[in-house]
Amino acid sequence: MAIDFSKGPLTGTRVLDLTSVIMGPYATHLMADLGADVIKVEAPEGDQVRHYRPLRNPAMSGMFMNLNRNKRSVVLDLKKPSGQRALKRLIKTADVFVHSLRPDTINGLGFSYETVRAINPEIIYCGAYGFGARGPYSHKAAYDDVIQAGSGIAGLFARLNGVPSYAPTVICDKIGGQTIAHSVMAALVQRARGGGGMSIEVPMLETLIEFIFIEHMYLGCFDPPLGKMGFPRLVTKSRKPFRTADGYMCLLPYSDRNWQDFFNFVDRTDCIGDARFATLPLRVQNIDVLYAIVDEVAVKHTNAEWVKFCDSVSIPAMPVLSLEELEHDPHVKEVGLFHYLEHPTEGKYRTVGRPTTLSTAEFSVYQHPPRLGEHSREILLAAGYTEDEYAALVHEGGTRADQVKGDTSAPTV
């Protein structure tokens, strides 16, 4: 029977999602938007992100809703034997098992890779950890700030501001989530080619160190090093949005021609013949001097004037926008990135659509963010439970069902 891939290329793929907070849910968010049937397995208290305040109704925070569309929720208490038995039934039906528990915790619950593989030999098993399971930090708790500190990100800010700082976004969680998603999808490709199931480990610390060193290895790539670690253009205080006559701009002349056009526009033709600025490698070496010139002249023009000039000669540039302004940017509006939807219990809400476009699958929200345990009964009956068995599981505390009326599965986009 042919599969209808209109929801995306992962249609027909079932993912058991035993993750919480951001890293793991972001990974499964990406997979759900590509059509995967993501079953969010939650403890009786639910993902802690559900409870961030303020909110309209209990356990349905804005951050949770943004991360968990196109998923279904089942509550299983994995500390109870009945909850463990229920998860084992679901494992038989799944293609992917992803968790974000520490190695000792997941093993203690009885769901190591070896145990899960014995139930379903073809399963893709992914452990999303703070630190690699083989290292001495494997038992440490890890959140984004911890990894920003340990990976070198916070230390890079000290090169700029004199003191370490955190980036104002959970970059480690999100890079980790993207890494989980593409690793799982690569494993699914191998399995489809006859390679069987596998175990995957995605550690945040190691993932972010590799991420940071893409450019910051720089002179440290060589042994012995040719100079200090860190890419000069990125670790200078001069790299910043430049103040203009009425706001701030990213002004980023890059090519030799870009800089010639820039110098002509700001009446600094003396710089065109300056050997320090003749080529990209030389400009990187003299970046502070170069950016000081930009800082001096940027204020002479408004944002609109800068955009008009830079666009006319293909100089990379953008005005600095606030989070509130992004939705109203003409490009963002035209591509239709933001969507307004109506949730049966939470009312009108805003979501950012899938940024990638697929020629065979339009983006859609076919499942609103689920209430806690909303699909417990539906999922467990489909896994083979009878009504009596399900009632007994509820009585034993192995599961619970959402009691709020309202179907969140209706397609809306």
Secondary structure, 3 states (H helix, E strand, C coil): CCCCHHHCCCCCCEEEEECCCCHHHHHHHHHHHCCCEEEEEECCCCCHHHHCCCCCCCCCCHHHHHHCCCEEEEECCCCCHHHHHHHHHHHHHCCEEEECCCHHHHHHCCCCHHHHHHHCCCCEEEEEECCCCCCCCCCCCCCHHHHHHHHCHHHHHHHHHCCCCCCCCCHHHHHHHHHHHHHHHHHHHHHHHHHCCEEEEEEHHHHHHHHHHHHHCHHHHCCCCCCCCCCHHHCCCCCCCEECCCCEEEECCCCHHHHHHHHHHCCCHHHCCCHHHCCHHHHHHCHHHHHHHHHHHHCCCCHHHHHHHHHHCCCCEEECCCHHHHCCCHHHHHHCCEEEEEECCCEEEEEECCCCCECCECCCCCCCCCCCCCCHHHHHHHCCCCHHHHHHHHHHCCCCCCCCCCCCCCCCC
